[in-house]
Amino acid sequence: MQEITTADVLAADATVQIVDVRESAELSTGMIENAVHIPSGSVLDRSGELDKSRRVIAVCHGGGRSARVAAILTELGFNADTLGGGMSGWEAEGLPMVQQEA
């Protein structure tokens, strides 16, 4: 597991799985396009929804929760990294976000 930058996320290939681990109430500002929402407290129960053959990038608000989630996923056999600075850094850079579909 490593902490990656927004540039790393933007350069990632199309097979990467971006997992937004924030709580539902935190999603009102938007998400990274094509991200999957799995709250951090549900990751163990829902890890079966992720493909172990594809890289995972965990994202939260500031980077703390996603680092813990990436560490858990790594222990479960995933190739998982965390976005340093989280969505607050993503938003501060003016990078595109989409609204979560209901």
Rosetta blueprint (number, residue, H / E / L):
1 M L
2 Q L
3 E E
4 I E
5 T L
6 T H
7 A H
8 D H
9 V H
10 L H
11 A H
12 A L
13 D L
14 A L
15 T L
16 V L
17 Q E
18 I E
19 V E
20 D E
21 V L
22 R L
23 E L
24 S H
25 A H
26 E H
27 L H
28 S H
29 T H
30 G L
31 M E
32 I L
33 E L
34 N L
35 A L
36 V E
37 H E
38 I L
39 P L
40 S H
41 G H
42 S H
43 V H
44 L H
45 D H
46 R H
47 S H
48 G H
49 E H
50 L L
51 D L
52 K L
53 S L
54 R L
55 R L
56 V E
57 I E
58 A E
59 V E
60 C L
61 H L
62 G L
63 G L
64 G H
65 R H
66 S H
67 A H
68 R H
69 V H
70 A H
71 A H
72 I H
73 L H
74 T H
75 E H
76 L L
77 G L
78 F L
79 N L
80 A E
81 D E
82 T E
83 L E
84 G L
85 G L
86 G H
87 M H
88 S H
89 G H
90 W H
91 E H
92 A H
93 E L
94 G L
95 L L
96 P L
97 M L
98 V E
99 Q L
100 Q L
101 E L
102 A L
